[in-house]
Amino acid sequence: MVGVDTGGTFTDFVALVDGQLRHCKVLSTPDDPSRAIVEGIDRLGLADRDIDIVHGTTVGTNAVLEGKGARVAYVTSAGFADVLTLGRQERDHVYRLEQPAMAPPVPRERCFEVSTRIDADGELIARADDDELAALAASIAAAEVDAVAVNLLFSFLRPEEEQRIAEALGERWFVSLSSEVLPEAREYERGVATWLNAGVGPLIGRYLRSLAARLPRARIAVMQSAGTTVAAATAAGHAVRLLLSGPAGGIAAAEQLGRAIGAKRLLTFDMGGTSTDVALVDGGIPLTTTSRMGRWPLTIPTVDIHTIGAGGGSIARVDAGGMLLVGPESAGADPGPACYGRGGEQVTVTDANLVLGRIPAGTKLGGYLALDRAAADAAMARLADAMDCDAQQAARGVIRIANEHMARALRVISVERGHDPREDALFCFGGAGGLHACELANLLGMRRVVLPRRAGVLSAQGMLASAPGRDAVEAILAPLADWSDTTIGGRFAALSDALADELAAEGHVRADLSFTHQLELRYHGQDAGIMLPFELGADHAEAFAARHEAASGYRLERPVELANLRLAARATAPMPTLPTEPPPARGLDAPERNTDVPVITRAELEQATAPPIDGPAIITDTVGTAWIPSDWQATADPLGNLVVTRNA
């Protein structure tokens, strides 16, 4: 079993082989991510074996953010062709009289209307006949599209009407139906999800078929945004659920390790080459249905993370006013930072760490990529000239600004949500996380940092800790008082059967599945709902009122409405618990020093007799380097995690 996380700079691998974990990193190949995956499988010595792969992919994410999805036609009820263009009328610049022009997600000439109309009670008011649907198919063919998104008004109450349109369109196009993608109220958000699914589905389908052809002996599953996995054969149909595929793996690993070390609440910090993801893990994988992907609302269940464009590859530059800026532009994998020796000339955060000696000379990223210190020095000298200072001052400025960006992100996910981070552990991973962890903890007043074993490839490890699963929703939109526990239980049973059948097709037995039942409740007239567990015999109306009062400070004398039923089905994860591992061998030599700071290998620190290390110190590993400043002390716990605590 192999977990694979494709990032903007590196592709990471963790393999569970004969009860032991192996890992490696290779440079990503953005033009064809499957090439890097094949290289990594070969490095692990598994190219000639039958293997299971769980893959976190950025193919869909990049397509959405770069506007390079498939060419989509949008089909909706008569009079609603402009819903995606109008959106929620949100203003990007609140105080500007004129807003910047934004291209609509689907141009008007590719938006098509049909006479089929369903009302809010699920009654069929009008229905397109066969001739109208045949004319629709001809018009779509003339538009020369790759995919079709169908979003009829109130389609979730009568999904058979969208199915009828899909049948009329045939198999010529990738067809995405809103009643399958997001069967709930809010036609704009439902339409966006359906359009995104149509836009990235063909791309993901082609990519996964290409990967399967390159690895004919592999059984491939794909990580979903909710921290679950889906078989590659059906992943394209769930494409919108893969848009936060990679970051979800890191959260899954953090949650598993948090349980193993007895830390219920962790503030996670995942710093890679291109971006940084932060989250608050408090007794489980945090999920939300109110995230965004670029400009677009993403109302499917996703891990609740905050992402910024700051990573090891973030480019530093001086603007026209003489101010030093860091990110969000990234040098990526090609050419990468100047120190990669691949033609990059602009200073990045990685170059700054190398110039300051926090990455020792002789370090090989991923165990194989030697760094070019001279190239980093030359790039930093050019930046220093523009700043009118010396290279060391310029490098410290780059690090300080990058740290402030990342600390701000950590405050968004904690302080701005009412959580005081000072008593929590900062759980840092990603290839660059250990170089910044302690300084970020200082900025947030935190006293404890955890640097897990294999921190540089932890998101790939999280793929193995993630369970195959499905999530379903059924819109009700009716007074809760009209629904008995028996009726609700019957609806949940039908949803359970459907999800069990989907998971059975992937080889999972129903007896091994676990189900989580939730009600989304709100007061009549409200738009936002509150999730509560469904329990037989419970007073759900009172529980909702108490939760609403705790969150908002008041109750309303209004009927409680049942908005949606939500069901989560989970199978068993490939690696539900961490395997017992011996301390690593001490054979790895530390890189040569280029500062007066002690440089030790992580393998040395993980030995049972190793004493704690006081900062300043540098701790090296094949998949990451940690910087331990003064007043901090590092020691290894029994699982091989480095626990770093502040002395003062």
C-alpha positions in Angstrom: 0.0 0.0 0.0 1.4 3.4 -1.1 0.3 6.9 -0.2 1.1 9.5 -2.9 0.8 13.3 -2.4 1.4 15.4 -5.5 2.5 18.9 -4.6 3.5 21.9 -6.6 7.2 21.3 -5.9 7.6 17.7 -4.7 5.7 14.5 -5.0 5.8 12.5 -1.7 5.5 8.8 -1.1 4.9 6.7 2.0 4.6 2.9 1.5 3.5 0.3 4.0 5.5 -2.8 3.1 5.6 -5.9 5.3 4.4 -3.9 8.3 7.1 -1.2 8.0 6.9 2.3 6.5 9.2 3.5 3.7 9.2 6.9 2.2 10.8 9.1 -0.5 10.4 12.4 -2.3 10.8 13.3 -6.0 10.4 16.6 -7.9 7.0 17.0 -9.3 6.4 17.0 -13.1 3.6 19.5 -13.5 3.2 18.8 -17.3 2.4 15.1 -16.5 2.1 14.3 -12.7 2.1 10.6 -13.4 5.8 10.7 -14.5 6.8 11.7 -11.0 4.6 9.0 -9.5 6.2 6.3 -11.6 9.6 7.6 -10.6 8.7 7.4 -6.9 7.3 3.9 -7.1 10.5 2.9 -8.8 12.6 4.5 -6.1 10.7 2.6 -3.4 11.5 -0.7 -5.2 7.8 -1.5 -5.9 7.6 -1.1 -9.7 7.4 -4.9 -10.2 4.8 -5.6 -7.5 1.1 -5.6 -7.3 0.3 -2.6 -5.1 -2.6 -0.5 -3.8 -2.1 3.3 -4.3 -4.0 6.1 -2.5 -3.4 9.3 -4.4 -3.9 12.9 -3.4 -4.0 14.8 -6.7 -3.9 18.5 -7.6 -5.0 18.1 -11.2 -8.5 19.3 -10.5 -7.4 22.1 -8.1 -4.9 23.5 -10.6 -7.5 23.4 -13.4 -9.9 25.4 -11.3 -7.4 28.0 -10.0 -5.8 28.5 -13.5 -9.1 28.5 -15.4 -8.1 25.6 -17.5 -11.0 23.2 -17.0 -13.0 21.5 -19.8 -15.3 23.6 -22.0 -18.7 23.3 -20.4 -22.3 23.9 -21.5 -24.8 24.8 -18.7 -28.4 23.6 -18.9 -31.1 25.0 -16.5 -34.8 25.8 -16.2 -36.2 28.6 -18.4 -35.4 32.0 -17.0 -32.4 31.0 -14.9 -29.6 30.9 -17.4 -27.8 33.8 -15.7 -27.7 32.4 -12.2 -24.0 31.5 -12.3 -23.1 35.0 -13.8 -25.2 36.9 -11.2 -24.0 34.8 -8.3 -24.6 36.3 -4.8 -23.8 39.8 -5.9 -20.8 39.9 -3.6 -18.4 42.8 -4.1 -14.7 42.0 -4.2 -13.9 45.6 -3.4 -16.6 46.9 -1.0 -15.9 50.6 -1.3 -15.4 50.9 -5.1 -18.2 52.3 -7.1 -17.0 50.2 -10.1 -16.0 46.6 -9.6 -13.4 44.9 -11.8 -14.9 43.0 -14.7 -15.1 39.3 -14.1 -15.6 36.7 -16.8 -18.7 34.5 -16.1 -18.0 30.9 -15.3 -20.0 29.8 -18.4 -20.4 32.3 -21.3 -24.0 33.2 -22.2 -23.8 31.5 -25.6 -23.1 28.2 -23.8 -26.0 28.6 -21.3 -29.1 26.7 -22.5 -32.7 26.7 -21.0 -35.4 24.0 -21.1 -39.0 24.4 -20.2 -38.9 21.8 -17.5 -39.8 23.5 -14.2 -40.2 22.1 -10.7 -41.7 24.1 -7.9 -40.5 24.4 -4.2 -42.9 21.6 -3.2 -41.5 19.2 -5.8 -44.5 19.5 -8.2 -43.7 19.3 -11.9 -45.1 22.5 -13.4 -43.8 22.1 -17.0 -41.8 19.4 -18.8 -39.7 19.5 -21.9 -40.9 17.1 -24.6 -38.7 14.8 -26.6 -38.4 17.2 -29.5 -37.2 20.0 -27.2 -34.5 17.7 -25.7 -33.4 16.6 -29.2 -33.0 20.3 -30.2 -31.1 20.9 -26.9 -28.6 18.1 -27.8 -28.1 19.6 -31.3 -27.5 23.1 -29.9 -24.9 21.7 -27.4 -23.2 19.8 -30.2 -22.9 23.1 -32.2 -21.3 24.8 -29.2 -18.4 22.3 -29.4 -18.2 21.5 -25.6 -16.5 18.8 -23.7 -18.9 18.5 -20.8 -22.5 19.4 -19.8 -23.7 20.7 -16.4 -27.4 20.3 -15.8 -28.9 22.3 -12.9 -32.7 22.5 -13.0 -34.6 24.5 -10.4 -35.4 22.3 -7.3 -33.9 19.3 -9.1 -33.1 17.7 -5.8 -36.9 17.1 -5.3 -37.4 15.4 -8.6 -34.0 14.0 -9.8 -35.6 11.9 -12.5 -36.1 15.1 -14.6 -32.3 15.7 -14.8 -31.8 12.0 -15.5 -34.2 12.3 -18.5 -32.1 15.1 -19.9 -28.9 13.1 -19.4 -30.4 10.2 -21.3 -31.4 12.5 -24.1 -27.8 13.8 -24.4 -26.4 10.3 -24.6 -22.8 9.4 -24.0 -21.1 12.0 -26.2 -20.2 14.3 -23.4 -19.3 14.1 -19.7 -22.6 15.0 -18.1 -22.8 16.3 -14.5 -26.2 16.5 -12.8 -26.9 18.8 -9.9 -29.2 16.3 -8.3 -26.2 13.9 -7.9 -23.5 16.4 -7.2 -25.2 18.5 -4.5 -28.8 17.6 -4.0 -29.8 20.5 -1.7 -31.2 24.0 -1.8 -29.4 27.1 -3.1 -29.4 27.0 -6.9 -26.3 29.2 -7.2 -24.1 27.0 -5.0 -25.6 23.9 -6.5 -24.9 25.2 -10.0 -21.3 26.1 -9.2 -20.6 22.7 -7.8 -22.2 21.0 -10.8 -20.2 23.3 -13.2 -16.9 22.6 -11.3 -17.7 18.9 -11.5 -18.2 19.0 -15.2 -15.2 21.2 -15.8 -12.7 19.0 -14.0 -14.3 15.6 -14.4 -12.9 14.9 -17.9 -9.4 16.1 -16.9 -9.3 13.9 -13.9 -10.7 11.0 -15.8 -8.0 11.3 -18.5 -5.3 11.7 -15.9 -6.3 8.7 -13.9 -6.5 6.6 -17.0 -3.0 7.7 -18.0 -1.7 6.8 -14.5 -3.4 3.4 -14.6 -1.8 2.7 -18.0 1.7 3.6 -16.6 1.1 1.4 -13.5 -0.8 -1.6 -14.8 -0.3 -3.6 -11.7 -1.6 -1.0 -9.3 -5.1 -0.6 -7.8 -5.6 3.1 -7.5 -7.8 5.1 -5.1 -8.0 8.9 -4.9 -8.2 11.1 -1.8 -11.4 13.2 -1.4 -11.7 16.6 0.1 -13.6 15.2 3.1 -10.6 13.0 4.1 -12.0 9.8 2.6 -11.0 7.8 -0.5 -12.8 6.7 -3.7 -11.8 4.2 -6.3 -10.1 5.8 -9.3 -12.6 4.1 -11.7 -15.4 6.3 -10.2 -13.4 9.3 -9.1 -14.1 11.4 -12.2 -17.8 11.3 -11.5 -17.1 12.8 -8.1 -14.5 15.2 -9.4 -15.7 18.3 -7.4 -15.1 16.2 -4.2 -11.3 16.0 -5.0 -10.5 19.7 -5.1 -8.8 19.6 -1.6 -7.4 16.1 -2.1 -3.8 16.7 -1.0 -4.3 18.8 2.2 -6.9 16.3 3.4 -4.2 13.7 3.7 -2.2 15.8 6.1 -5.2 16.4 8.3 -5.9 12.7 8.4 -2.4 11.9 9.5 -2.4 14.7 12.1 -5.6 13.4 13.6 -4.2 9.9 13.8 -1.0 11.0 15.4 -2.8 13.3 17.7 -4.7 10.3 19.1 -1.5 8.3 19.4 0.3 10.9 21.5 -2.8 11.8 23.5 -3.1 15.4 22.2 -6.8 16.0 21.5 -6.4 19.5 20.0 -3.7 20.4 17.6 -3.0 23.5 15.5 -1.7 22.0 12.3 0.8 23.8 10.1 1.7 22.2 6.7 4.3 24.1 4.8 5.3 22.8 1.4 7.1 24.3 -1.5 4.2 26.3 -2.9 1.6 26.9 -0.2 0.9 26.5 3.5 -2.2 24.9 4.9 -3.3 25.4 8.5 -6.2 23.8 10.4 -7.5 23.2 13.9 -7.9 19.5 14.7 -10.1 19.1 17.8 -11.0 15.5 18.4 -11.6 14.6 14.8 -11.1 15.7 11.2 -12.6 19.2 10.9 -15.1 19.5 8.1 -17.0 22.4 6.6 -19.5 23.0 3.8 -18.6 26.7 3.5 -15.1 26.6 1.9 -14.1 28.3 -1.3 -11.9 27.4 -4.3 -10.6 30.6 -5.7 -13.7 32.8 -6.5 -16.1 29.9 -6.2 -18.1 28.6 -3.2 -17.4 24.9 -2.4 -20.4 23.7 -0.5 -19.5 20.0 -0.5 -18.0 18.5 2.7 -14.3 19.4 2.8 -11.6 19.5 5.4 -11.7 22.9 7.2 -8.4 24.4 6.3 -7.0 27.8 5.5 -4.5 28.0 2.7 -2.1 30.8 1.8 0.5 31.2 -1.0 3.5 30.9 1.2 6.0 28.0 1.0 9.6 27.2 0.6 9.4 28.2 -3.1 7.7 31.6 -2.5 9.5 34.3 -4.4 10.9 37.4 -2.6 11.1 40.7 -4.5 11.2 44.4 -3.9 8.2 46.4 -5.3 8.3 49.8 -6.9 8.1 51.5 -3.5 11.0 49.6 -2.1 9.0 47.3 0.0 10.1 43.6 0.4 7.3 41.2 -0.6 7.3 37.4 -0.2 4.8 35.3 -2.2 2.2 34.3 -3.3 4.1 33.7 -6.5 6.1 30.5 -6.3 9.2 29.1 -8.2 7.5 25.7 -8.2 9.4 22.6 -9.2 10.8 24.0 -12.5 13.0 25.9 -12.3 12.4 26.0 -8.5 14.4 28.1 -6.0 17.8 29.4 -7.1 19.5 26.8 -4.9 18.0 23.9 -6.9 20.5 24.7 -9.6 17.9 24.4 -12.3 18.1 27.9 -13.7 16.0 29.8 -11.1 17.4 33.3 -10.4 14.8 34.7 -8.0 15.3 34.5 -4.2 12.8 32.2 -2.4 12.3 31.3 1.3 14.3 28.1 0.8 17.2 30.2 -0.5 17.0 32.5 2.5 17.1 29.5 4.9 20.2 28.2 3.1 22.0 31.5 3.1 21.3 31.8 6.9 22.8 28.4 7.5 19.5 26.9 8.7 19.7 24.4 5.9 23.3 23.1 6.2 25.6 23.0 3.1 25.7 19.6 1.6 22.0 18.9 2.4 20.2 16.8 -0.2 16.5 17.5 -0.4 14.6 14.2 -0.5 17.9 12.5 0.0 19.0 13.1 -3.6 18.7 16.7 -4.7 22.0 18.6 -3.8 21.6 22.3 -3.2 23.7 25.0 -4.9 24.7 27.4 -2.1 26.6 29.6 -4.6 23.5 30.2 -6.7 21.5 31.0 -3.5 24.2 33.5 -2.4 24.2 35.2 -5.9 20.4 35.5 -5.9 20.4 36.9 -2.4 23.1 39.4 -3.2 21.0 40.8 -6.0 18.0 41.2 -3.6 20.2 42.7 -1.0 21.4 45.3 -3.5 17.8 46.3 -4.2 17.2 46.6 -0.5 20.4 48.5 0.2 21.5 46.0 2.9 23.8 43.0 3.2 22.8 39.4 2.2 22.3 38.2 5.8 19.9 41.1 6.6 18.0 40.5 3.4 17.7 36.8 4.2 16.4 37.5 7.7 13.9 39.9 6.2 12.6 37.2 3.8 12.2 34.8 6.7 10.5 37.3 8.9 7.9 38.3 6.3 7.2 34.7 5.4 6.7 33.9 9.1 4.3 36.9 9.6 2.2 35.6 6.6 2.0 32.1 8.1 1.3 33.4 11.7 -1.6 35.4 10.3 -3.0 32.3 8.7 -2.7 30.4 12.0 -4.6 33.2 13.8 -7.4 33.1 11.3 -8.0 29.4 12.1 -7.7 29.8 15.8 -7.9 33.3 17.4 -10.5 34.6 15.0 -12.7 31.6 15.7 -12.5 32.0 19.5 -9.7 29.5 20.2 -6.7 30.5 22.3 -3.7 28.7 20.8 -1.3 29.2 23.7 -2.2 26.0 25.4 -2.3 23.9 22.2 0.5 22.1 20.4 1.7 23.4 17.1 1.8 20.3 14.9 4.2 21.1 12.0 4.8 19.1 8.9 5.6 19.5 5.2 9.1 19.7 3.8 9.7 23.3 5.0 7.6 23.2 8.2 10.4 22.4 10.7 12.4 25.4 9.6 9.7 27.9 10.8 7.8 26.0 13.5 9.4 27.4 16.6 9.4 31.0 15.4 5.8 30.7 14.5 5.1 29.3 18.0 6.8 32.4 19.5 4.6 34.7 17.4 1.5 33.0 18.7 2.7 32.6 22.4 2.7 28.8 22.1 5.1 26.7 24.2 5.0 23.3 22.5 5.8 22.1 18.9 5.4 18.6 17.6 7.5 17.6 14.5 6.3 14.2 13.6 8.4 11.4 12.2 8.4 11.7 8.3 7.1 15.2 8.7 8.2 16.1 5.1 6.0 13.4 3.6 3.2 13.3 6.2 0.4 14.1 3.8 1.3 11.0 1.8 1.3 9.0 5.1 -2.2 10.4 5.8 -3.5 8.8 2.6 -2.9 5.4 4.3 -4.7 6.6 7.4 -7.8 7.6 5.4 -10.9 5.4 5.1 -12.8 4.7 1.9 -16.0 6.6 2.3 -19.0 8.3 0.9 -21.2 11.3 2.0 -24.9 11.8 1.1 -27.4 14.5 1.6 -31.2 14.6 1.2 -33.0 17.9 1.2 -36.2 17.9 3.2 -37.2 21.6 3.7 -40.1 20.9 6.1 -41.1 21.6 9.7 -39.3 19.2 12.0 -42.5 18.6 13.9 -44.0 16.9 10.8 -41.2 14.2 10.8 -41.2 11.4 13.2 -38.1 9.4 14.2 -39.5 6.5 12.2 -39.9 8.5 9.1 -36.4 10.0 9.4 -34.9 6.6 10.2 -36.5 5.2 7.0 -35.0 8.0 4.9 -31.6 7.4 6.5 -31.9 3.6 5.8 -32.5 4.3 2.1 -29.4 6.5 2.0 -27.4 3.9 3.9 -28.3 1.2 1.4 -27.3 3.4 -1.5 -23.9 4.3 0.0 -23.3 0.7 1.1 -23.9 -0.4 -2.5 -21.3 2.1 -3.8 -18.7 0.9 -1.3 -19.6 -2.7 -2.0 -18.6 -2.1 -5.6 -15.1 -1.3 -4.2 -15.0 -4.5 -2.2 -16.1 -3.2 1.2 -18.6 -5.4 3.2 -21.5 -3.6 4.8 -20.8 -5.2 8.2 -17.5 -3.4 8.3 -19.0 0.0 7.5 -19.8 2.7 10.1 -22.4 5.4 9.6 -22.8 8.9 11.0 -26.4 10.4 10.9 -26.9 14.1 11.2 -29.8 16.5 10.9 -29.3 20.0 9.6 -31.8 22.2 11.4 -32.7 25.9 11.3 -35.5 28.2 12.4 -38.2 28.8 9.8 -37.0 31.7 7.7 -33.3 31.2 8.3 -30.9 30.3 5.6 -28.0 28.8 7.5 -28.4 25.5 9.5 -26.8 23.8 12.5 -25.7 20.2 12.4 -26.9 17.8 15.2 -26.5 14.0 15.5 -29.7 12.1 14.9 -30.6 10.0 18.0 -33.8 8.0 18.4 -36.1 9.5 21.1 -34.0 12.7 21.4 -35.7 16.2 21.5 -33.9 17.5 18.5 -35.8 20.8 18.5 -34.7 21.6 22.1 -31.1 20.5 21.3 -31.1 22.8 18.3 -32.5 25.7 20.3 -29.8 25.2 22.9 -27.0 25.0 20.3 -28.4 28.1 18.5 -28.5 30.0 21.8 -24.9 29.0 22.6 -23.7 30.1 19.2 -25.8 33.3 18.8 -26.9 34.3 22.3 -30.7 33.9 21.7 -33.6 31.6 20.9 -36.5 32.4 18.6 -40.2 31.6 19.0 -40.4 30.0 15.6 -40.9 26.5 14.3 -37.7 24.5 13.7 -37.2 23.4 10.1 -35.5 20.2 9.0 -33.4 21.4 6.1 -31.3 18.3 5.2 -30.4 14.8 6.2 -26.7 14.1 6.1 -25.1 10.7 6.1 -21.5 9.7 6.2 -20.4 6.1 5.5 -16.9 4.9 6.3 -15.0 1.7 5.7 -11.8 0.6 7.4 -8.7 2.6 6.6 -5.7 0.7 5.1 -3.6 1.8 8.1 -6.1 2.5 11.0 -3.2 2.7 13.6 0.5 3.5 13.3 2.7 0.4 13.0 5.3 -0.1 15.7 8.7 1.0 14.4 12.2 0.6 15.8 14.4 3.7 16.1 16.2 4.4 12.8 19.7 3.3 12.2 22.4 5.9 13.0 24.2 5.4 9.7 23.1 8.7 8.1 25.8 11.3 8.4 25.0 14.9 9.2 25.6 17.4 6.4 28.7 19.6 6.7 28.3 22.6 8.9 28.4 26.1 7.5 27.6 27.8 10.8 28.7 27.5 14.4 25.3 25.9 15.3 25.4 22.1 16.1 24.0 19.9 13.3 22.7 16.5 14.2 20.6 13.9 12.4 17.1 13.1 13.5 18.2 9.4 13.7 20.7 10.3 16.4 18.0 12.2 18.4 15.6 9.3 18.2 18.0 6.8 19.9 16.7 5.7 23.3 19.8 7.1 25.1 19.9 10.4 23.3 19.7 13.5 25.6 17.5 16.5 24.8 19.0 19.0 22.4 19.1 22.7 23.4 18.8 25.4 20.7 20.2 26.8 18.7 20.6 23.6 16.7 19.8 22.1 13.3 18.2 18.7 13.1 18.4 17.1 9.6 16.5 14.3 7.9 16.1 13.1 4.4 12.7 14.7 4.0 13.0 17.8 6.1 15.2 20.0 8.2 14.3 21.6 11.6 15.6 24.8 13.1 15.7 24.9 16.9 16.2 28.5 18.1 17.7 29.6 21.4 15.4 29.0 24.4 13.9 25.9 22.8 14.7 22.2 23.6 14.0 19.2 21.4 13.6 15.6 22.4 12.1 12.5 20.8 9.1 10.7 22.1 8.6 6.9 21.9 6.9 7.1 18.5 9.9 9.0 17.0 8.2 12.4 17.0 10.3 15.4 18.0 8.7 17.3 20.8 10.1 20.9 21.0 9.3 23.0 24.1 10.1 26.6 25.0 12.3 27.0 28.1 11.5 30.6 28.9 
